[in-house]
């Protein structure tokens, strides 16, 4: 059975996935990407915030002193997705720089 062509819109999509430990940095980067895409005439969906991944690490403070004394560290990874629909060659060139 032949596969039915679902249209040109699905094939002309550019998905940008961003990950960062800092919220401010990822928000600035997503804003720049959205501005470039809009300025070059592409349609933009997003930025879509994904769930933040939190990792907690516990380490013993002193090797031989107190076994009940632990330090805890936390690392949060923030994720965003931006879908650029119908990107032009100018959009791709601007985003590559």
N, C-alpha and C positions, 0 to 999 in steps of 0.2 A: 504494500500500500504506500503510495507516494505521500510525502509529508506536505501538508498545506502551508503555503507562504503566509505568515502572520502579519505581513505588512512591513513597510520600511521604517516605521517609527521605532520599533523595538531594536532594529539593527543600528540605528543612528543614535546611540546613547553612550555617554561617557560617564563612568562612575568613579568618583574620587573618594577613597577611604582615608581618613586621617586618625592618627592616634597620638596622644600626648599625655605627659604627666602633669602639665600645667593648663588650667582652664583658660587663662587669659591668652596664652599663645595659640591654642587651638581655635579660639573664637576670632582672633585677628586673622589667622590664616584662612579660615572659612570665609570671612568677610571679603578678603582680597580675591579669593577664587570666584566668589559670586559676583563681585564687581567687574572682574575681567570678563566673565561669561556674558553678563548683561550688556556690557559696553561693546562687545564684539557681535552681538545680535543672536545669542543662543538663549534658549529657554532653560530655566533653572528650577529644579525641585530640591528644596532643602535650604540650609543644612538640617539634616535629621539627626538629632542626638540619640545615640544608642546607650544602653546601660553601661554604667561605669563599673569597671572591674577593680575590686579591692583585694589586695593581697596583704596579709598580716604575717610578719616574721617575728619570732621570739628567740632571743639569744640569751644565754647565761652571761651575767655581767662579769663575774670573776670565775676563773677556772677552778680554784680550790677553796674559796671562802664560803660562800653561802649558796647552797643548791636551790634555795627558794627565791633567789633574787634574779629576775629576768628583765631584760629590756625588750620592749615591743616597738616594732617599726611597721609603718603602713605605707603601701604604694598604691596609688589610685591611677588607673589608666582610663582616660576619657576618650570616647570614640565618636566620630561624626561621619556621616555619609552625605555626599552631594551628588545628585544626578543632573547631568547636563544633557538636555535633549536637543537634538539637531545641532551638534557643534559644527561650526564652520572651520575651514583650514586656518583662518586667522585666530580663532579661539584656541586651537591646539598649539599654534605657534606661540601665542602669548602665555599660555600656561606652562609651556616647556621652559621658558626663561626664568 
